[in-house]
Amino acid sequence: MAVLEVTGASFEKEVLQSDRPVLADFYADWCGPCRMLRPTLEAIAEDRRDIKVVSVNIDEEDELADWFEISSIPCLVLFKDGEEVDRSIGLRPREAIEEML
């Protein structure tokens, strides 16, 4: 499964109401570390069918970024049953992301 781009309109359905854990990547197109992280997230999305991986462009979805108090990117937020359970800021290797999951 590919990384799913979510917006303010789809966030509740795709993330908060998801029946499986969701790893949300808050990113920006201009962010170098965000671009470096993307292939890792795509690989996790393909390999892990037990989770959903989504991305949120903070420049286009500034209300979501404000709501979740995103102050540094890349920022990965793990949601389970509609609640934030973990957060990681900065470029991380796949092993560290897998530990979150």
N, C-alpha and C positions, 0 to 999 in steps of 0.2 A: 504494500500500500504506500502511496506517495505522501509526502508532507502536504497537508491541507492548509491553504491560506484561509484564515478566518477574519471576519470583520466584526464591528460592533453589532451588526444585524444578525450574524450567525454564531456569535461567541456563546451565548447561553445554550443553544441547541447542541452545538458541536463539542463544547467543553464542559459546561456546568451540568448538562443533562446526559452526558455520555455514560454508557453502561460499562465502560472500561477506563482505566487510568489514562490521563491525557498529559503529554509533555508539550508545553507551549513555549515556543521560541519567540521572544520579543526581540526584534531586530530592526535595522535600517539598511537600506541599499548602499549608503555611503560608508558603512562600517566595515573595515577590513577584517577584523576578527569574526564578525558575523558571516561574511562570505566564506571565510576559512572553515567555519563550523558547519555550514550547510551540507557538504557531502557526508559528514558524519551523521547528521540528523536524517538525511535521506537513506543512508544505509541502515540505520536503526529502524526507520519506518518500514523498510522492506523486510528486514529480518525478524522483527518483533510484531507478531499479529495480535499479541495480548494487550497492546497499548495503541493509542492514537497519537500521532505527532502532528502538531499544528504550528503555524507561524503567524505572527501578528506584526505587521509593519507599523512601528510606532509613529512614523511621520504621517501615515494615512489614518491611523487609529489612535490619535492622541488621547481621546477620552479613556480608552482601555488602559493605555500606559499610565495615565494619571490615577485611574481607579486602583490599579495594582502597584502604584508607587514605584514604577520603573525609573530608576535614576541612572543606571549604567547598563550598557549592552555589550555583547549579547547577554541576555538574561533568560535562563530556562526556569520555568515554573511547572512543578508537577502537581496535577490535580487528581484527587481520588474522591469519588462520590460528590463532586461539585465543590470540594474544599481544597484550598492550597495546603499541601503537605510538605513540600520541600522547594528550595530555590537555590540556583547556582548562577553566579555572575562571572562573566569572562569566558574566554576560550578554554575549554576543557577537553581532555582526550576521551575517546569513546568509553574506556574503562571506568572513568569517573562518572560519566553520565549513566552507564549501566548500573553502577552502585546506587544511584538515586532511585532507579526504577525497581 
